[in-house]
């Protein structure tokens, strides 16, 4: 493994970075303008939060807009996903990916409605894309500064991007 070099003003990350980070997910429901669906759900954000159980769900209603905060989730980092984390942070708009499944619930009028319930948050585009190919819903949201620094430290500690090498072409005209 190649020796990692850091800029002079950079403090080397600690060797004891946590593998997971406790978070809460904020989902928002707005009324739809379509006659075919009643409401539109969207992922609003991921915030660092610990000490909240998975069953702790808070609902905030303001007019027709409803925000639901789901606690007790964790972002796990894996060594084999470091390249995907690296490309996520290097993209023009780095983000978190909320993975949710629709569950049938009854609304205030007693009618059944599909509500996306988040069950996972990831920093890996590849992992989010794998869930998207199934029946799951993926919401891309902005990354908070503390999550960005945590993932950045993890990448600096565990990954070094390799320069791509162009292979030499054979000269087929010479004939060997």
N, C-alpha and C positions, 0 to 999 in steps of 0.2 A: 504494500500500500504506500502510495507516495506521501511524502511529508507535506502537511498543509502549511501554507504561509498566510499570514494575516497582515493587514495594513498596520502601520505603526500605532495609529490612534484607536485601533479596535481592541477591546478587551476580549481575550479568548474565552469562549463559553465554558461553563463548568462541565465537568465530566458527569455530573449527576442530574441531567435534565430529566424531568418526568416524561414517561411514555404516553400519558394521557392527561387531558385538560378538561375539568368539569365546565360545562356550558349550559345555558338555557337558550331555547329557540323562541323567537317571536313570530307568530303567524297572524295574518290579517285577512278579514273577510269584508268585502264591500258588495253592495247590491249590484246586480248585473243589469245592463241595459238591454240584454237579449230576452226575448220572450221564452226561450227554451231552458234557460237556467236562472235560478233565483239569486245566487251569490257567486262571487269570484274570490278564490283563496290565493294568497301569495305569501311567500316567505319574506319577512321584513329584515330580520337580523339575527345574529348569534352573539350572545354576550357571555363573558367569562363570569361564572357564578358557581360557588361550591356550597355544600351544606343543604342542598334542596333535593328532596326525594323525587322519584320518577312519578309518583302519584300527585305531586304538588302542581296543580294547573290553576293559573290565575286568568280570569276573563275581565277585560276592560272594555266597556261599551261607551261609545260617544256618538249619539245619533244612530245612524244606520251602519256605522263602521264598528266592527268588533275586532279587538286584538286579543289573542290567546297566547300566554306565556307557558311553555312546556319546560319544566326543569328536569334535572336528573340525567341529562345526556352527557356523553363524553366524546371528545375527539381523541382518537388513538393514532399514533404515528408508528409506521412500520418501516424497517430498513429497506425492504424491497420496493417501497413506493417513493423513495427519496428523489428520484429523477422527476416524478410527476409533481411532487411538492416544489421542487426547484423551478420547473417550468411554470407552475401556477404563480409563484412569487415574482418571476421575471416577466410575466405577461403585463400588458398595459393596464389591466384591471384585475389584480389578484383578489381572490374571494374564497368563501366557504361554500360548501354544498350541503344543503339540507335534503335528506332523503326521507320521503313520507309515503305512507300507504293510505288509500281512501277507506274509511270505515263508515258503515251506515249508522246514523244517529237520528233521533227524533228532534225536530225543531220545536219552537214555542206553540205552533198550531197542531202539533202531533203528526206532521208529515215527515216521512223519511228523507234524509238528505245525506249526501256523501261529504264527509269532512276529512281532509288530509291530516293524518296524525304522524308527526315526525318520529322516527325511531333511530336515526343515525345522522351524525354530522361528520363530514370528511373534508380534508384539505386536498385530496387527490382527485384530479379531473378524471383519471382513468377509472378509479373506483366508482365515482359518481356516474360515469358513462355506462359502466357495467350494470348498475341498478336501473338506469334509464332504459336500457334495452329490454328489461323485464316489464312488469306492470307497475313499477314504482314511479313516483313523481319526484323530480329533483328541482330544487329552487337554488339558484346562485345568488348569494348575498355578499355585501362588502365584508371584508375581514377587519376585525377590530385591531387596534395597535398592539395590545398585549398578546393576542394570538399570532400576529405577524412576527413579532420579536421572538416568540417561543419557537415557531416553525423555522424561522431564519437561523436561530441558534442550533436547532436540531440538524438542519441541512449543513451548516458550516462544520459541525462536529462529525457528521457521518457520511458526507458525500462530497466528491470533487468531480466536477464536470470534466469529461475528457474531450480533447480536441479531436474532431473527426479527421480521419486520415483518408486521403483519396488514393485509391489503388492505382497502380501503374497498368496501363494497357499493354497488351502484347502487340508486337508488330507482326501482323499476319502476312504481310507481303514478303517478309524475309524467308519464311518457310524454314522450319527447323527439322 
